[in-house]
Amino acid sequence: MDLVKLTHENLDQEHICCAISNNKDIQVMSKKNWLKDRLDEGLVFCKGNVRGKCFIEYIPAEYAWAPVEAEGYMYIDCLWVSGQFKGHGYSNLLLEACIEDSRAKGKKGLVVLSSEKKMGFLSDPKYMGYKGFQTADTAEPYFELLYLPFEEGAEIPRFRDTVRRHESLPEGFALYYTDQCPFTAKYVPLLENMAKARNAAFQSIHIQTGRDAQNAPSPFTTFSLFYDGQLVTHEILSEKKFDKILSEKGL
């Protein structure tokens, strides 16, 4: 499989893998607009030359949309291989391309967000452990910051303190999200309308700058739903799943 890197020149034409729709779809538009600004910050979106979910996205940690302290590292936003592309070694191919590129750019190593057990939207801890990643830091209720240092003695990355301070979060539901994942453009408005119809206290906080993302209350800034200051889930919710959560809260 050949690999393709997104650039300002090919971004409009290339398929971005995680949203199989035409370029006029709101999900694709929001993701590509987000990507355009990140490319100048050193973001790399490297994909297989196929139409499907087979890609890796990474960025210098200083510009990562995540509350981490990892100066000199490269932060992996997402490594996703699924469907017919699984089982062919493409995850290894993409990760090795990231490692080679990061070494060439003089980085200290790689960091990535994972979890105690495998969960949706987070890197598989078993696979990352197999590839040599170690636990650098943890955050409640299940987040783990993994890192792969390129040399001994490299400074260990950590989460920012904002992920442990939730006293000032709004009462009721508080949804923090970004345009980093195209699915938020579709599902956030649906959840907002459902909450309104059920008279549920619901506040959505659209994170629109890297600085705000680096000071967010959750390690996963793409989508994190809180209720009375406690994380409910980081997984982007369908209407059916949110309906269940609303019912559990008596709404």
BELQUIHU-V179980 format. One record per residue. N is the residue number from 1. RES is the residue in three letters. OMEGA is omega in degrees with one decimal (NA if undefined). NEAR is the number of other ideal C-beta (glycine too) atoms within 8 Angstrom. D_FIRST is the distance of its C-alpha to the first C-alpha in Angstrom with 2 decimals. Layout:
n: [N	N]
res: [RES	RES]
omega: [OMEGA	OMEGA]
near: [NEAR	NEAR]
d_first: [D_FIRST	D_FIRST]
This chain:
n: [1	2	3	4	5	6	7	8	9	10	11	12	13	14	15	16	17	18	19	20	21	22	23	24	25	26	27	28	29	30	31	32	33	34	35	36	37	38	39	40	41	42	43	44	45	46	47	48	49	50	51	52	53	54	55	56	57	58	59	60	61	62	63	64	65	66	67	68	69	70	71	72	73	74	75	76	77	78	79	80	81	82	83	84	85	86	87	88	89	90	91	92	93	94	95	96	97	98	99	100	101	102	103	104	105	106	107	108	109	110	111	112	113	114	115	116	117	118	119	120	121	122	123	124	125	126	127	128	129	130	131	132	133	134	135	136	137	138	139	140	141	142	143	144	145	146	147	148	149	150	151	152	153	154	155	156	157	158	159	160	161	162	163	164	165	166	167	168	169	170	171	172	173	174	175	176	177	178	179	180	181	182	183	184	185	186	187	188	189	190	191	192	193	194	195	196	197	198	199	200	201	202	203	204	205	206	207	208	209	210	211	212	213	214	215	216	217	218	219	220	221	222	223	224	225	226	227	228	229	230	231	232	233	234	235	236	237	238	239	240	241	242	243	244	245	246	247	248	249	250	251]
res: [MET	ASP	LEU	VAL	LYS	LEU	THR	HIS	GLU	ASN	LEU	ASP	GLN	GLU	HIS	ILE	CYS	CYS	ALA	ILE	SER	ASN	ASN	LYS	ASP	ILE	GLN	VAL	MET	SER	LYS	LYS	ASN	TRP	LEU	LYS	ASP	ARG	LEU	ASP	GLU	GLY	LEU	VAL	PHE	CYS	LYS	GLY	ASN	VAL	ARG	GLY	LYS	CYS	PHE	ILE	GLU	TYR	ILE	PRO	ALA	GLU	TYR	ALA	TRP	ALA	PRO	VAL	GLU	ALA	GLU	GLY	TYR	MET	TYR	ILE	ASP	CYS	LEU	TRP	VAL	SER	GLY	GLN	PHE	LYS	GLY	HIS	GLY	TYR	SER	ASN	LEU	LEU	LEU	GLU	ALA	CYS	ILE	GLU	ASP	SER	ARG	ALA	LYS	GLY	LYS	LYS	GLY	LEU	VAL	VAL	LEU	SER	SER	GLU	LYS	LYS	MET	GLY	PHE	LEU	SER	ASP	PRO	LYS	TYR	MET	GLY	TYR	LYS	GLY	PHE	GLN	THR	ALA	ASP	THR	ALA	GLU	PRO	TYR	PHE	GLU	LEU	LEU	TYR	LEU	PRO	PHE	GLU	GLU	GLY	ALA	GLU	ILE	PRO	ARG	PHE	ARG	ASP	THR	VAL	ARG	ARG	HIS	GLU	SER	LEU	PRO	GLU	GLY	PHE	ALA	LEU	TYR	TYR	THR	ASP	GLN	CYS	PRO	PHE	THR	ALA	LYS	TYR	VAL	PRO	LEU	LEU	GLU	ASN	MET	ALA	LYS	ALA	ARG	ASN	ALA	ALA	PHE	GLN	SER	ILE	HIS	ILE	GLN	THR	GLY	ARG	ASP	ALA	GLN	ASN	ALA	PRO	SER	PRO	PHE	THR	THR	PHE	SER	LEU	PHE	TYR	ASP	GLY	GLN	LEU	VAL	THR	HIS	GLU	ILE	LEU	SER	GLU	LYS	LYS	PHE	ASP	LYS	ILE	LEU	SER	GLU	LYS	GLY	LEU]
omega: [174.5	178.4	-179.2	175.3	177.6	177.1	175.7	-176.3	-175.9	-174.5	-176.9	-176.3	-173.2	174.5	-175.0	165.6	-171.7	176.3	-177.9	-179.9	177.7	-173.2	-179.5	177.1	-176.5	179.6	-179.9	-178.5	-177.7	179.7	-177.0	175.8	177.0	-179.1	-177.8	180.0	-176.8	-178.3	179.7	177.4	177.8	177.8	175.5	173.0	-175.2	-173.2	171.1	-179.6	-178.6	176.3	-177.6	-175.2	-179.0	-174.0	170.8	179.1	-179.2	-172.2	173.8	-172.4	178.1	179.9	-177.8	175.9	-178.4	-179.0	-178.9	171.2	-175.6	-177.3	178.1	178.9	170.7	-176.9	178.2	177.3	-173.1	169.7	-171.9	173.0	-176.0	177.4	-175.5	-176.9	178.7	174.8	-179.6	179.6	-176.3	175.6	177.7	-179.6	-178.6	-179.4	178.6	176.8	178.0	-179.8	-179.5	-179.8	-178.3	175.5	-179.3	-179.9	175.1	-179.2	179.1	-176.8	-179.0	171.7	-179.0	178.9	-180.0	-176.9	-179.4	175.5	-177.7	-179.9	179.0	176.3	178.0	-178.4	-178.2	-177.0	179.9	179.7	-178.5	176.3	177.3	-179.4	173.9	179.1	179.3	177.2	177.9	-176.8	177.8	176.5	179.3	1.5	-174.9	-175.1	173.7	174.3	-179.0	178.0	177.6	-179.9	179.2	178.4	-179.4	177.4	178.9	-179.7	-177.7	178.4	178.2	172.8	171.5	-176.8	-178.3	-178.5	-178.8	-179.1	-176.1	-175.0	-174.3	179.7	-178.5	172.8	-176.5	-179.0	173.2	-177.9	175.4	-178.0	176.7	175.5	-178.0	175.6	-177.8	-176.4	-179.8	179.8	179.2	-167.6	-179.0	177.8	178.6	179.7	178.0	-179.6	178.2	180.0	179.3	-179.3	-178.4	-179.3	179.2	174.5	-172.7	177.5	177.2	-179.0	-177.6	179.9	-172.2	176.3	177.5	179.8	177.9	178.9	-178.8	177.2	-178.2	-178.6	-179.5	175.9	-178.7	-173.8	-179.5	-179.4	174.7	-178.3	177.5	171.2	-176.2	175.2	-179.8	179.3	176.0	179.6	172.7	-176.0	-178.0	-169.5	167.2	177.8	-179.1	-178.4	179.4	176.3	178.5	179.8	178.3	-179.7	178.9	178.2	179.0	-177.0	NA]
near: [9	5	11	10	8	13	7	5	4	8	12	6	4	9	6	14	10	11	11	5	6	5	7	5	9	7	12	14	11	12	16	12	9	11	13	9	8	10	11	5	10	7	12	12	11	13	16	13	7	8	4	11	10	14	16	15	12	12	14	11	14	5	11	14	12	12	13	15	7	12	7	8	14	14	15	13	10	8	13	10	11	8	6	4	12	8	3	6	6	12	9	8	10	16	11	8	11	16	10	8	9	13	9	6	7	4	12	9	13	15	16	13	12	13	11	5	6	7	9	4	10	12	11	8	13	7	9	12	10	6	9	6	11	9	7	10	10	8	9	7	4	8	15	12	18	16	15	12	9	9	7	4	3	10	6	7	13	10	14	10	6	9	13	8	8	9	5	4	9	6	5	10	12	12	14	13	13	14	11	10	12	13	10	15	12	10	11	13	7	10	14	10	8	12	12	9	6	8	5	11	8	11	9	10	8	7	12	6	6	9	6	9	14	12	8	14	10	12	12	12	15	13	15	15	14	16	10	7	8	7	10	8	8	12	8	9	11	6	9	6	8	12	9	8	12	12	8	6	8	4	7]
d_first: [0.00	3.80	6.57	9.84	13.25	16.11	19.20	22.61	21.72	18.71	19.67	21.76	19.22	16.06	15.80	16.44	14.99	18.07	20.40	19.61	22.48	23.54	24.20	27.90	27.57	29.34	26.55	23.99	26.73	27.82	24.41	23.59	27.12	26.73	23.51	25.27	27.92	25.69	23.54	26.70	27.19	24.01	21.76	18.00	15.79	12.14	9.76	6.38	6.88	8.46	12.13	12.80	13.42	10.41	11.72	14.11	17.29	19.75	22.91	25.73	27.98	30.96	29.46	28.01	29.43	30.65	34.01	32.95	34.45	31.69	32.51	30.13	27.28	24.00	24.04	21.02	21.78	19.14	16.15	15.25	12.91	14.80	15.43	13.21	10.31	12.79	13.27	9.85	10.10	8.10	11.56	12.02	8.97	10.35	13.86	13.63	12.51	15.54	17.75	17.14	17.81	20.79	22.26	22.10	23.98	26.60	26.17	28.12	25.37	23.60	25.35	24.32	26.45	26.67	29.50	31.72	30.06	26.75	27.31	25.55	24.13	24.46	22.15	22.55	25.20	24.53	20.88	21.88	24.80	22.73	20.73	24.15	25.11	28.87	31.16	32.65	34.69	35.44	36.88	38.61	38.01	34.71	32.51	31.21	29.91	27.61	26.94	25.22	27.48	26.35	29.89	33.02	35.54	33.26	34.99	34.08	32.88	34.87	35.36	37.90	41.24	40.80	38.82	42.03	44.56	44.83	48.56	48.30	45.87	47.43	49.09	47.44	43.79	41.94	38.34	36.38	33.15	30.94	28.64	25.64	24.61	24.89	26.57	29.70	30.55	31.04	32.58	34.86	37.22	37.41	38.43	40.92	42.55	42.77	44.44	46.85	47.80	48.63	50.55	48.33	48.40	44.93	43.76	40.28	39.39	36.65	35.33	34.69	34.67	32.93	36.39	37.31	34.07	34.86	38.26	37.29	38.86	35.63	32.66	30.40	31.40	29.01	31.45	34.36	37.38	40.66	44.00	47.11	45.12	43.13	39.41	38.87	35.09	32.03	30.07	30.05	32.68	32.97	36.46	37.19	36.41	38.45	41.27	41.45	41.66	44.38	46.32	46.14	47.71	50.44	49.37]
